[in-house]
Amino acid sequence: MNRFQKLAFAALVSVLVLLFVGAIVRVTGAGLGCPDWPTCWGCLIPPWKVEQVDLSKIDFEKFQAKAERLGRDPSTVTPEHILESFNPRHVWTEFINRLFALPVGLFSLATVIAAFGRPPGQRIVWWTALVSLILVLVNAVMGARVVWSGLAPGVLTVHMALAMLLVATLTYTFWRGSERPRTLPLRDGDRGRVRITVGLLLILVVAEGIMGTQIREMTDEMAKNHVGEPRSEWIQTLEQSTVYLLHRSFSWLIVGAAIGGYVVTKRATAGEIGFAVKLVLGLVLAQMVLGVVMSQIHIYAAVQVLHVGLAGILLAGVVHWLCSTARPAPGNS
């Protein structure tokens, strides 16, 4: 792994860690812990208790505009009303989430700068690194929109979709950042079959992720509208949703595609399948277990966090697997 790849890998890992932290924010209901952006309660470092809130730093016009967008009477936005929403646990959970976003931006910028020194045959990584940095900046803006939209479902979906696209872009940048990217020793006659199978798996994983984001929006709404109701009863509500039923059944297609990809890859390489292939198969099976726990036993918050975070790692693994099915560079064994 060269210096450039180390930076790209660091950027990728920081995004994956942020997915886990973001999932914690959502399951704890701390998404609006900081009601403003980029500051938090008007400060770079938020207060620990409500008595420390400095109302002079609060932009009431923005809060009133936000209330109007959410269909509430702007005149109800008073200092007392704003202070009622102060929850120190939510404040610091969301603030820590924002802190974890900093390494993503720094490592992405460093990757772009390092890409300038790549050999002529590696110029494509400059473009993919630049796209990654642009995605980081756009998603930062989307993060602000998430706050000011009051966690609007559509905005949350776009926010997550951009994060997944960033994972895919950084994974390719990391893989392609070597002068001789690692590839699987596939027989030419089998390469097309393997690529089609893994490509299908990637499509299924992306589709499953989109449906998963919609389901997370549904659980967010239930968390707000079913206060005090046991999370075990959420399953009954979810089972009335077509998206949830599709998401649950769709997972079997992913299992089939993952096993099929594993088998055809192993046959085409005489058993030399590589770490990424094993990782993907293991993650698919782990996600199935987590899905069964949530659908048949209980929607545990910790299981939700694992389910979301592992989905990001799974996506990175499948993208890397697909990249490694490319024809090896001249002289690359």
N, C-alpha and C positions, 0 to 999 in steps of 0.2 A: 504494500500500500504506500503510494508516494505522498508527498506533502499535500498536493492538491486534493487527492482522494480523502485524506484525513480531515481536511476542512469540510469537504462535501459530506462526509460521513457524520461529522460533528453537527452540521446543520440538520441533517436527516434525523439524528438521534434527538436533538433538541425539539424538533417538531413532534416526534413520537411521544416524548415526555410531556409536551404541552397538551397532546390529545388526552393523556391520562388525567392531567390536572384539570383540563376543561371539563372532562366527564365528572370529576368530583364536584366542580362548581355547579353543574346542572343537577346532579342527583341530590345535592344539599339545598338546592333552591337559592343559591347565592349569586345568581346571575346579575341581579340588580343591587348587590351589596354596595357597589360604588355607583351612585345614581348619575354621575357625570363622567366625562371623559375629555381629555387624557388625565385630568386630575381625579382624585377620589375624595368626595366631600370637600372640594375646593382646595385640597392640599396634595403636594407631591407624596407625602407620607400621611396616610389617613389617621384620624383620631382613634383612640382605644375605647372611649366612652362618649355618650351623647353630650355630656357637659362640655366636652372639648370642641364641639362643632362650632366653627366661626361662621355665623350666618351671613356676615358681610362678604364672605368669599363665594357664596352661593348665587348663581345667576338665575333669579326667579323667572325671568322671561323665558329661558329655555325650559324650565320645569313646567311653566304654564303652556308653552307650545306643545310640549310632550303630552300633557294631560288632554289638550284639545285633540291631538292626533289619536289618542286612545278613547275618544268619545266622552271624556269627562268635562265638567264645567271648570274652565281655567281659574275662575274666582275662588274655587275651593283650595287652590294651592297656596297655602299659608305656611309661615315658618313652623307653626305647631304641627301641621299636616306632614311636612317634610321630615321633621325630627321623629315623628312616630314610626317612620320606616327604618330608622337607624337600628341595625343589628350588628354588634361588633363581630360576631362569628362570621356572618355573611360578608361584612366589609373586608375582613382580612383574608378570607378565602378567595374572594374576587381579586383583591390586591395582589396576593401571592400569584394568582393566575397571570396577572399582567406582568409580574416580575419574570415569570418563566418565559414570557414572550420575548424578552430582551435578547437572550442568547440566539434565538432564531434569527432575528434581524442582523445581529453582529456576525454570526457565522455565515449567513447568506451573503452579506456584503464582502466578507473576507474571501469567500469562494469566488465571487465575481472578480475581485482584484487579482487573486492568484491565477485565474483563468487567462489573464493577459500573457502570462509567460509560457503557455502551453505550446507544444510544437505545432507546425502547420496542419498536420493531420488531426489535431485535437481541437481545431477552432470551434467545432460544434458545441463543445462543453462551455465555451464562453456564452453562447446564445442560451443554452439551457440553464446555465447559472444565472444569467440575466433575467430570464423568465421566472426563475425561482424567486429572485429578489423582488421582482414586480408583484408576484403573487403574495409575498409577505406584506408588502406595502398596501396592496389592495385589501388584503384580509384585515390589516390593522384598521383601515377605514370602515370595513364591514363590522369590526368589533365595536367601533363607535356607534354605528347604526343599530347594532344589537341593543346597546344601552338606551339610546334615545328612542327606539321603537317600542321599548317595553317588552323585549323578548318576543317580537313578532315572529310567528312560525316560519314564514317565507324567508325572512332575513337569516334566521338560524340555519335553515337548510343550505342557503348559499354560503354561509360562513363555514359550515362543515364541508361542503363540496369543494370549496377552494383549498381547504386544509388537505383534503385527500389528493387533490390535483398536485399540490405542493409536494406531498410525499412521493408521488409517482415521478415528478420531475427531478427531485433531488436523488432519488434512487438511480435513475438513468444517468444523471450527472456523475454520481459516484462510480458507477460501473464503467462508464465511457471515459473516465478520467485517467485511465492507464493507456500507455502507448500500445499495449497489447491486452485489451480487455479479456478477462477470463471467459472462456466459452466451454460448453459441454462437448466432449468428444463424440459428437453424433455422427452416425453414418449418413452420408448424403441422401441415400434412398429413404431414410426414415425422418430426415430433418423436417420436411414439410408436415408430416403427420404430427410430430411433436409440437411444432409451432402452432398448428391449428388447435390442438387440444389445450395447450396452455393459454392461447389467446381466448378460447371459449371460457376457460376458467376465470381469466381476468375480467371478461364482460360480466360473468355471473357475479363475481365479487363486487364489482362496481354497482350493479343493479341492486344487489342485496344491501349494500351500504346506503344507497339512496332510500330504499324502503325502511332501513333501520333508522335513518335520520327522521323520517316522518313518524315512526313509532315513538322515538324519543320526544318528539314534539307533543305527541298525545299524552305520554307519561308526565311531561312538564305541566300540561293543562290539568291533568288529574291531580297532580301534587298541589296545584293552586285551588282547584275547585272541590277537592275531596279531603279537606283538612280534617284530620282526626280519623279518617277512614283507614282501616288496615290495608297495607300494600298488597296483601294476599288477595283482596277483593278486586284489585285492578285487572287481574287476568280475565275475569268474567266480562268486564267492559271491553277489554282489548279484543276478546274473541268475537265481538260483534262487528269488528272492523275487517274489511276485505284486505286492506294492506297488511294487517298483522297476520292474517291467515296465509296470505301469499308469502310473506317474509318467512314464516315458520316452515311452510312446505318447500319453499325455494332452496332452503338450506340443504335439502337432500340432493338437489342437483349439483350443488357445490361439492358435496362429499363425493358424488359420483365422478365429477370432472377432475377432482384432485386425485382420487385413486386411479382414474384412467390416465391422467398425466404422469403419475408416478410410474405406472406399469409401462407405458410406451417409452418413457424416458429411460427407464432401466434397461429395457430390451434394446433400445437404440444405442446405448453406451456400454453394453456388456457389464452393467452393474455400477458404473462410475457416475452416480447421479448428482453428487455435490451436496453441500450443506443447505443451500436455499430450498432445494426440492424437499428434503427431509423436514426442514423448518415449516414449510407451507403445509405439508400433510399433517404434521403435529398440531399446528395452529387451527386447521380446519376441524380436526377431531375435538380439540379443546373448546372451540366455539360451539360445537354441537352440544357438548356436555353442559356448557354455561346456558345455552338456549333451553335445554331440557329442564334445567334447574328453575329458570325463570318462568317457563310455561307450565310446568307440572308441580312445582313445589312452592316457590315464593319469589317475588321480585325483590331480591336483596339489593341494596344500594351498592355494596361492594362488587357484586356480580355484574351489575350494570356498568360500573367503571371498568372492570376487566374486559367486558364484552366490547366496549367502545375502543379501549386502548389496544387490545389485541387485533382488532379489525384494521387499525393503521399499520401494525407490523405485518399482518397478513398481506395487505395490499403491497407493501414494499417487497415482501418476499416473492409474490407472484410476478411483479414487474421485473425483478432481478432474474427470476427464472426464465421469463420470456426473453430478456436481453441475452442471456447466456446461450440461447438456442441459435444465435446468429452465427454465420460462418466465421471461423477464426481468421484473424488478420494474417497476412503473409508472414511466415516464419514463426507463427504462434502455435505452440504445440498444445 
